[in-house]
Structures are given as structure tokens and as C-alpha cells.
Amino acid sequence: MRSKFSEVHPNARIHDNVFISPFTFIAEDVEIGEGSWIAPNVTILDGARIGKNVKIHSGAVISGDPQDLKYKGEKTTAEIGDNSVIRECVTFNKGTSDRNKTSLGKNCLLMAYVHLAHDCIVGDNCILANSVGLAGHITIEDFAILEGSVVVQQFVTIGAHSFIAGTTPVRKNVPPFVKAAREPIQYVGVNSIGLSRRGFSKESVQQIEDIYRIIFVKGFNMTKALEMIENEIPASAEKNQILNFIRNSKDGVIKGI
């Protein structure tokens, strides 16, 4: 259903079963999947690729030009996965030639006033609470939660199942499965409650805690800590995930307690 008071370009590729409220603008190079719902006063610009059953609330601007002086008008996209919710006044910019897209995964929630800058890649099942601000080129892995007013520096990676406390400035990579807080940001524990809610066994959570105790609590340098984990911790998918993340973090990760 399309309101007669909305402005929708005739070439936009929109499934018949999409609800478009009054006073919404949708540009030509836009795709919107089945079952999606668009509130009044939403702006959806060229390059938007919106999945199925997405809800976009009033005041959101999707696929605006990057706030990057290097952007020269190259054709890029802003992608939203199925079943995600975009709340009021979110700004979601398209990519640049670096990654050619900005993307949000499936089953995500962006609360009011979130800013998702150019070339950010956000995984599935993530929650970004009110007024979270992401600079460009950031990667956030699946099931991460950022509380209100968290701000993230460009090129940072936030690992899967991590939890960032409200108002925390994030200037270093955050490994998977951890809770992080304070200024400057540091490790404050394992996200054990979140992991148990998502079906991780007690044994897996205990192993993750053992790994991070070596990395962040016992005072070893990172090289020594990783060597001890390799030799002393039994093999598991979580162990490999943590080690690979840290080894691929060329600019380092957050500090320990």
C-alpha cells in the first residue's frame, strides 16, 4: 500500500506488499522487500537495498551521501537485512569506494538517533541503542550490543557477542564475548549472561572466562598470553575465534583490568 501523499519514483523496485506512509520520499535506485513498513516522513535515497519485513520509523534517512570528503559520487549502496528495525531519526549513509557499501544484517535494532556512517558493516542480531554513533569503516560482528551514546572511532572492529556499556568511547578493537566499559575503554568481564541466553554451555562460558583471565587479568604481555592459551586451553571454536581476532588486530585491542 502506498499513500497518495508519499513521493515514490516509478522505477523504484518495491514489492507490492510494502506499506508506505504519507510524506515519505523514495528515490529511483531503491529496492524494498516484501512485508516492509515505512513510516511517515522517511527519506530513502538512491542506493538503498532494504530486505523483507523491515520497519523504518519516522525521520530516518537511508542511503544519504557519505560524510567523507573523499567521496566523489561513486555508485554504492546502503543495505538493510531482513526483519531489522530502524527507529526514529536514524541516519544510515551509503558506502564509498573503500567497501562500496554500508550494511546492517538481519534481525537488528537501531534505536533512535543512531548514526551509521559510510562503509560500516554490522552483522546479524545486533542492537545499537539510542544515539550510538559509528564513524566510517567500522565492523561490528554478530550479536554485539552497544548501549546508549556509545561512540566508535573509525576502522575499529567490535567482536561477536560483545557488550559495550553506555557512553563508552571505543578507540580500540573489542574482542568477542567480552563486556567493555570506562574511559579509556577496558575489559570488565565476559558477557556471560548474554552467552547463556544464546545457548552457550556452562563449559564454553567457563573456557572463555579462562582465556580472558590469561589475556586481561594475570598481567602477561600479549605474546606470552597467546602462547599460554595455545598450550593450556583445550581446542574449541571459541578459542580459535578469540585467538584469530586478536592476531588480526594489528593496532591492538582494549586493555585489561
Phi, psi and omega in degrees: 000133179237128176291143178291348179264003174265160177243108184238122180297137183296341180267357177296140184262093187237128179298148181300327182266058175234132179264123180240117185281169178298152171067025174259144178246129178231123184280182187290309187271068184227141173236134178226127186275169184304138173082002181283157184228127183242121183285174174296152173062039173258144177243120181237113190256174182307136179100352180288134177230101189249129185281200182275146173056035176271141175245125180238120187267172190302142175085354180289145175237115185251130176072034170293160178299146177300145173271064186220120183294344178280347181290127183242024177086012178300151183282114181223179185229163170233115192244134180236125183282166182304144172067015177274156182238128178246114184272188192299136169065023172291140171246126190229097186274150176287172183279179172242190180292350179295304179242351179068004178197157163246134186220145175238134184283196181277152172059037180259161174230120170253113181282179189303140173068017172293142171244120178249105187278176183303140173067019171280140177238112181248131184283196181277153171060034178263152175234123173245112186282181188307133172066021170295137179237120178252124171287185185285159168066029181266146174242128175237122184277173188304145172066016175284147177233126175245119180286177189302141174065018170292138176237138188236128180288152182300148177071006178282150173242133178246123189285165182298144176063019178273164183222122181250123182292153185303143177069009182284128170280128184252110182243357179228158178298141180250115183295164180293152171076006187253164166257139180225147183197181172078174179225114000289156185300141177211164174294132176235009178143178176267143179283061189294323180295313178299319180294317180295324177296333182264011171094008175291138181288161177300324181294320179294316179297318179298318179296318177299318178297320178297319180297312184286338173296320177292318185287314194248344189249322190278353172087011177284153169289163189297321180300314179295319181298314181295323177297317179296319179297316179302320187272332190250339184260130180300154181296141174195164177296322181292319176302313180297320181297316180294312182297317180296320180299310184294319180293333179271359179269085187296330180265012176088175181237178180300162181276163177275185181293000000 
